[in-house]
Amino acid sequence: MNLDPSLESMFVEQMNREFSNLLAYEALEAPLKAANWDGCAKFFHKSGQDEFQHYEKFNDFLVDRNATPRFVAVPQPITGTTDPLYAFESALSLETENTGHIKELSVACENAEDEDACLWLAWALEEQRKSERELIDIALQMLFADAV
């Protein structure tokens, strides 16, 4: 089944956001690794790998729906930092923004009455919720540890 052209452009944008998020996580990882925050750096490296998998899923979805994946200009990734708390807060902001875009895409799929696309996006929304919860938990633990 072909993808509605308006949905196609939104799915292409989201595919590119996922790739951009990979770069953002790499930008967060590098300075933390250099500052010997190895556990934090590994977390952001793993998060970048997850974003690449998300990018591939969106790419595959487009191909499966007879659409053409296209790259658009990728924005400058967020600036890395050697402050772990700031890095996790930045990642949470990134994920919260991404969740908003996926919710908009989900609403557009509902409005276009594309049930298959709506069902397909369920994994993405669950991944976003999981990522946000994890980042909130880590940031809170860091705040509480600093307060003690």
Number of C-alpha atoms within 10 A of each C-alpha: 9 11 21 14 10 11 17 18 17 18 22 22 19 20 27 22 20 23 20 22 28 25 20 24 28 21 21 30 28 18 19 22 17 11 13 11 16 13 12 18 23 15 15 25 20 16 20 24 16 17 22 19 15 22 22 15 15 23 20 16 21 21 14 13 14 13 20 15 19 12 11 11 7 12 12 10 15 18 12 19 17 17 13 20 17 14 25 21 15 20 23 19 14 16 19 16 12 18 20 13 16 20 15 13 20 24 13 17 22 15 11 15 12 16 13 12 20 17 12 13 19 13 11 17 17 12 16 18 14 12 18 19 13 14 18 16 12 15 19 13 13 14 12 10 9 8 7 5
